[in-house]
């Protein structure tokens, strides 16, 4: 699961990045509101954690602008302010949840898990489409039509999870590269091609009617084969 963290206080940001990575989240950190909003527009994040007091654009304005652009990524707002008015302002700006500093790490992680569950169409830890199901905790791809299953590698799992969570949409190579490898990665787009090929082989192995189709000049789309 990929998390956008917008926090300008260096020590707090470093601590949060360490906590989230220890919990196996992929984290991209931004130190100002404008950079965070630009990153949110890529639509590759499962959750955004926004500090309220940031340079260039505060967390309220980031959330409000994101929602105005149709971005539906769940937002957790962090702030040192505890007044009811500030909490109301945060929720009214489009945030899904609100956590006041200082906070307990366990509570932060619990709220992130809750937002993650809300953001995904997951039943019993599985994503489903057509005749396939992906058990995310066990990285197992299964086909109901054939009864075949196979274990996915880490990148294949993230590709399938992202494609299934956004079925019906065309995912660009840039979106996939950022989602799977992150903004700071030096990976090139040919990595997307290589791992997409691996993932297609896994779909073929289980005998699924679902396929990943290349859309010329745009990217990839998950769809059921024409029968």
N, C-alpha and C positions, 0 to 999 in steps of 0.2 A: 504494500500500500504506500502510495507516494504522498508526502505531506509538504505543503508550502509553509514555511515559518518566516514571519515578518516580525523582526525584533531588532531594535537599533542598539540596545544595551549589550555590549560585547560579552561580558561575563555571563549574563543571563542567557544570551543566544547560544554560547558555547555549551553551557550546561544542558539546555534543552535539546540541542542537536545530539549530544552524547547520550542522553536518556532515551531519545526516540530511536536512535540507531541501535542501542542495546536491546530495544524491544522489536528490532527487525523492521522498523519503518525506513523507507527511503526518504531522505530529507533534503530539501533545497532551501537555503537560508538567504533572506534578503534584508537589508538594513534600512530601507526606506519604503514609504508607501507607494511611490510611483513605480519602482521596480517590481514590487509585489503585485500591483495591479496588472502590469504588462505580462508578468509570468502567469497570473491567473487566466488571462485571456487565451493562453495556449490550450486551456481546457484539458490538461493532463493530470490534474491533481485530484486525489480522492478526498482530501481535507485541507483546509487552510486555517492556520493559527495566526491571528493578527493581534499585535500589540496596538493599543489605542494611540499612545503618544509616540509618533514617529515623524522624522523629518520629511519634507516635501508634500506628504499627504498622510493624514491620520487614519487610523484603522476604521473609524466610522465612515469616512469618505471613500475608502477603498471598498468596503462592503457595499455601500450605496451605489457606487459606480459599477461594481461587478454585477450586482443584481439588475441594474439598468441596462447592462449589455447582455442580459439573458444568461449569465453564468450561474449555474445551480450548485456549484461546489459547496458542501457544508462548511460553515465558518464558525470557528471557536474564537471569541474575542477575549484577549487578556488585558487587564488594566490594573493599575494601583488604586483606582477609585472604586469606592464601595457604595456610593450614594445610589438610591433607587433610580433617580433621574438618569444617571449614567448607564445603568443597566437597561432601562427602558429605551434610551437613545441607541444603545448597541443593538438591541433586538429589532427596533424599528428601522434601523439602517440596513437590515437584512441578515444579521448574524443569527445562527441557529442556537448558539449557547454562549455562556458568559462565565468567565472564571476570574476571580479577584486575586491579585497578588497580595501577600505571599500565598501560595497554594501548595497543597500536598501532592507529591508526585503521583501517588496512587489514584487520587481523584482526577488529575489531568489525564492519565492513561485510561481511566474508566470512561471519561467523557469522550475521548477520542474513539474508543471502541464503539460506544453508542452511536456516534456520528457515522463511523464507518459502516455499521450495520444498517443504518438508515439510508445510506447512499447506494447500497448494492442490493440487487434483486437476488438475495441469497436465501435458500431454504435448506436448513440442515447443513450449512457450510458448502452448498453447491450452487453453481451457476448453470442454467440450462438453456438450450436453444435447439430446436429441431430434435434430432435423435441423439444429441450428445449432452453429457453432463460433466462438469469440471468440479471435482472435490478439491477446493483450494488448500485446506490444511494438509492433505496427503499428496497434493500435486498429481492426482490421478484423473486422466481423461478416459471417459467411458462412452460406449455407443450402445444405446438400447436396441437398435435394429439387429446388431450382430452378437451382442453380449461380450464384445472384446473390450479390454482395458489396457492402458499403458501409463507408465510413470513419465512425467515430463521433467526436463531439466529446468533450472531456475529461470532462464530467459524465456524458454518456451512457455512456462507457466505464466509469466507476467504478460506475454503477448496474448495468450488465450484469455486470461482474466480480463485484460483491457478490451479485447475484441468482443467478448461476450457481454461485458458491462455496457458497451456502446454499440450493440448490434443494431443494424438498420442505418448506421452512419458510416461514412467513408473516413478512415483514419489515414492522415497523411504520413509520409515517411518522417517528417520532422516531428510530428506528434509522438510517433512511436519511439523515435530516437530519444526524445526528452523523457518520455514516460518510463522507458525501460533502462536507459543509461544515465539520465539526469542531465541538467544544464551544464555541469562542470566536467562532464565526461568528454574525452577526446575521441570518442568513437565516431566513425564516419558512417554515412548512410549505407555503405555496403554491408555493415554489420546487420542492419535491418533486413537486407536481402538474404543474408546467410541464415539468420535465425528464423526468418519467415519460411525459408525452404525446409528447415528442420521441423518446424511446427506443422507444415503441410504434410510432411511424411508421416507424422504421428497421426494426423487425421485420416490419412489413407490407410495406415496400418490397422486402425480399429474399424475400418470399413464404413465410415460415416457418410451420410448424404449431405453433410455440411462441409463447405469448402471456404477457403480464403481466396477471394478473387482479386486480382490486380486490376485497378481501374486506371486506364491509361492517363498519365499526366496528373493524377490526383493522389492515389495511394492504394489502400486495401479496404475490402469490405467483406464481412462475414455473411454468407448467404447459403441457402439450401440449393442443391443442384436441381436443375430442371430434369424431371423424370419423363 
